[in-house]
Amino acid sequence: MKKITFILLAFIISGSAFAQNSVKGTAVVKAEIVQPLTISSESALDFGTIAAPVAVTDVELTTGNVRNMPTGMAIPGNINTTVPTFTVTKEAGLTYKVVTGSTNLTLTGEPDMVIKDITTNLTDLTGATADSFKVGATITVNENQGPGAYEGQVSVTVSYE
């Protein structure tokens, strides 16, 4: 009888061990699709009409559309300037970062005018939440820069953080 009890007990224990050989766990899977970022711009970064300087000179156009340059470079009556406004469409509650770039202002046969110190009126270029912002910059006008309409580009890239 002891042998039968022992065999029965061994069978029950080993059967329990086999029953616990695998277990299954689960986890919830989630995904959220956000609205794609879009950006558009109004107006141009237009420094207006400028007289050629006698020495290399920087001309700044602030995000508030204020042009800073030596008085002798201003052409009376030709002071119209503009700054671009970029509008960002994004998912509510998310932030984005802003990266700016540019190409120099060019005119065939003349030295380029360098675009530098690109600024925005955002207080934080990473973690931005504004729906729109303005861009300003500085150009370097060369000594006796040749006359003509110079053109280049300023670019703004936004990406979710």
C-alpha positions in Angstrom: 0.0 0.0 0.0 2.8 2.3 0.7 4.2 1.7 -2.8 0.8 2.6 -4.3 0.5 5.8 -2.2 4.1 6.7 -3.1 3.5 6.1 -6.8 0.2 8.1 -6.7 1.9 10.9 -4.9 4.8 11.0 -7.3 2.4 11.0 -10.2 0.4 13.9 -8.8 3.5 16.0 -8.1 5.1 15.3 -11.5 1.8 16.0 -13.2 1.6 19.4 -11.5 5.1 20.2 -12.5 4.3 19.5 -16.2 1.1 21.6 -16.0 3.2 24.6 -14.9 5.8 24.2 -17.7 4.5 27.2 -19.6 2.5 30.3 -18.8 1.1 33.1 -21.0 1.3 36.8 -20.3 -0.2 39.7 -22.3 0.3 43.4 -22.6 -1.9 46.1 -24.1 -0.6 47.5 -27.4 -1.3 51.2 -28.2 -0.5 53.6 -31.0 -1.4 57.2 -31.6 -1.2 58.8 -35.0 -0.6 62.6 -34.8 -1.4 65.2 -37.4 1.5 65.8 -39.8 3.4 69.0 -39.3 2.9 71.6 -42.1 4.6 75.0 -42.5 3.8 77.9 -44.8 5.1 81.4 -45.1 3.8 84.8 -46.0 5.9 87.6 -47.3 9.7 87.7 -47.9 12.7 88.7 -45.9 13.2 91.9 -47.8 16.0 94.3 -46.7 14.7 97.0 -49.0 16.7 99.4 -51.1 20.3 100.0 -49.8 23.1 102.2 -51.0 26.4 100.4 -51.6 28.8 101.1 -48.6 32.4 102.3 -48.9 33.4 99.5 -46.5 32.0 96.0 -45.7 28.9 96.6 -43.6 26.3 94.4 -41.9 22.6 95.3 -42.3 20.2 93.7 -39.8 16.5 93.2 -40.3 14.9 92.2 -37.0 11.9 90.0 -36.5 10.0 93.2 -35.6 10.8 94.5 -39.2 13.3 97.1 -38.0 16.3 97.6 -40.3 19.6 98.5 -38.6 22.4 100.0 -40.8 24.5 103.1 -41.1 22.4 106.2 -42.0 24.5 106.8 -45.2 23.2 103.5 -46.7 19.5 104.5 -46.5 17.8 105.8 -49.6 15.3 108.4 -48.6 11.7 107.4 -49.5 12.8 103.8 -50.1 12.6 102.3 -46.6 10.0 99.5 -47.2 11.1 96.2 -45.7 9.3 93.0 -44.8 9.9 89.9 -42.7 8.3 86.6 -43.3 5.7 85.0 -41.0 5.8 81.2 -40.9 2.7 79.4 -39.8 2.9 75.9 -38.3 0.0 73.4 -38.2 0.6 70.7 -35.6 -1.0 68.3 -33.2 -2.4 70.2 -30.1 -0.3 69.7 -27.1 2.9 68.7 -28.9 6.0 70.8 -29.3 8.4 71.2 -32.2 11.9 72.4 -32.8 13.0 74.9 -35.4 16.2 74.8 -37.6 17.0 77.7 -39.9 19.3 77.8 -42.9 20.0 80.0 -45.9 21.7 80.6 -49.2 23.7 83.7 -49.9 22.1 86.6 -51.8 23.5 86.4 -55.4 23.5 88.5 -58.6 25.3 87.2 -61.7 28.8 88.7 -61.9 28.8 90.3 -58.5 30.1 89.1 -55.1 27.6 87.3 -52.9 26.1 89.0 -49.9 26.2 86.6 -47.0 23.1 85.9 -44.9 23.9 85.2 -41.3 22.5 85.5 -37.8 19.1 84.2 -38.7 16.7 84.8 -35.8 13.1 84.1 -34.9 10.8 85.8 -32.4 10.3 82.4 -30.6 11.7 82.3 -27.1 12.7 78.6 -27.5 13.7 77.0 -30.8 13.3 73.6 -29.1 9.9 73.0 -27.4 8.1 75.6 -29.5 4.3 75.7 -29.3 3.4 78.9 -31.2 1.2 78.7 -34.3 3.3 81.3 -36.1 6.6 83.1 -35.8 8.6 85.7 -37.7 12.2 85.5 -39.0 14.9 88.1 -39.3 18.5 88.0 -40.3 21.7 90.0 -41.1 23.3 90.4 -44.5 26.9 91.5 -45.1 27.1 94.1 -47.9 30.5 94.2 -49.5 32.5 97.4 -50.2 31.1 99.0 -53.4 28.6 96.2 -53.9 27.5 96.2 -57.5 24.0 97.5 -58.2 21.1 95.0 -58.9 18.4 92.9 -57.3 20.1 90.2 -55.2 18.2 87.1 -54.3 18.7 84.1 -52.0 16.6 82.0 -49.6 16.1 81.5 -45.9 14.7 78.2 -44.9 12.9 77.0 -41.8 12.5 73.3 -40.9 10.2 72.2 -38.1 10.1 68.7 -36.5 8.2 67.2 -33.6 10.2 66.7 -30.4 
